[in-house]
Amino acid sequence: MSEAITVPSSSAVLERDFEFISTSDHLERWVNESDAHLQATGETRVCLDTEADSLHHYHEKLCLLQVACGGRFALIDPLAIPDVSVLLALMDRYELWFHGADYDLTMLRRTYNWEPRLIRDTQIAARLTGSRQFGLAALLQNVLNVTVSKASQKADWSRRPLPDHMLSYAVDDVRYLLKIADHFLAILREKNRLKWFEESCLSLQKDVAARSMAPRIDPWRVQGSGRLHPKGLAILNGMWEWRESISQERDMPCYRVMSNKQMVAYAEIFEAGGVMVPPSGWRPRWKKEFNDLIANVFRVGQASWPQRQKKAKGRMSDTQREIVDRLCAQRDQIALNLEIEGSLLGSRSTLEQVVSEPASDCPLMNWQRQLLAPVIEQIHASVSGSAPLLEHE
């Protein structure tokens, strides 16, 4: 039977069992008090969440840090406090819990060049126990019988002052996190999967830390652009640069001017010789600039059009594809017996790497490799001594 917890009413929220921190002095005082409280109570875990404004502004930025330390809650304003190193140092002294940490870790690294010492993720814990609904709101409802509003999920977190309902929403992201953690840790221990969880959390940390923060050379080569030829690539490049200038000028997300999918669709029409009609809702200036960039593609000439990129990696053979199919089927059967998602044992792209590059370091985690070991051994045996594993174009 799940534990019933009553979410504070709006009047109770106004009393604020959390502190909103917007000065360095206040932050340092709260951190010192929280550190002393954690030491006194013996609590070794803290919780952290973030909010950003990617849905509302051109330059995405970190707008709020939600922290829980032994029942003490704080909402910290990074827009008012550029240096939060005292908080980050506190987080590194304890076991740091997130829910769905990938985005938070990315934003924290980008903003503060900070990589936490040790993280744990309740979303990973939930998935490894077999939960199919692993969003925080769903877990709160299913595990604790707590209903939280998602009305502020897509709000503009850069606005100031933040209204009470947004502050309440924000603190709830860390308020119950350790109760969720304890629930799933108990199941993981019972199922003997705690090592799976710890290794998966470490793998996520390493994946985020390994990502390049350097700007892409050709950021306009979005998903779907690989099927375009030089003419279509030229108009896609032009649309991308035009969209960037409009978005930056108006401080709005690029997708609100034109989505990547729309741009690729227009490029395909252009490539096929069709008529490119600007969306009817556009203002006259945008329509004129759109028509001007189409004309400019012809004006610069084919010699200046971007070229299709050659695929660096080879093409898998039919035999290798059959092996991957068989491996995926066996992976799914193992996962079914464990009552977890098949992808948790290794995505298809990861298994393709296992098949096509058997001599390289295995991309699987130790626990995944142990579960799939008998299957992988069969695959290695089937490809050893054969022709090159990749057929290059």
Secondary structure as UniProt FT lines:
FT   HELIX           10..15
FT   STRAND          18..21
FT   HELIX           24..41
FT   STRAND          45..52
FT   TURN            54..56
FT   STRAND          62..69
FT   TURN            70..71
FT   STRAND          72..76
FT   TURN            78..80
FT   HELIX           85..92
FT   STRAND          95..98
FT   HELIX           101..112
FT   STRAND          119..121
FT   HELIX           122..128
FT   TURN            129..130
FT   HELIX           136..144
FT   TURN            151..154
FT   TURN            157..158
FT   HELIX           164..175
FT   HELIX           177..190
FT   TURN            191..192
FT   HELIX           194..210
FT   TURN            219..220
FT   TURN            223..224
FT   HELIX           225..227
FT   HELIX           230..250
FT   HELIX           254..256
FT   HELIX           260..271
FT   TURN            272..273
FT   TURN            280..281
FT   HELIX           284..300
FT   HELIX           302..304
FT   STRAND          315..316
FT   HELIX           318..338
FT   HELIX           342..345
FT   HELIX           348..356
FT   TURN            358..359
FT   HELIX           366..383
FT   TURN            384..385
FT   STRAND          390..391
//
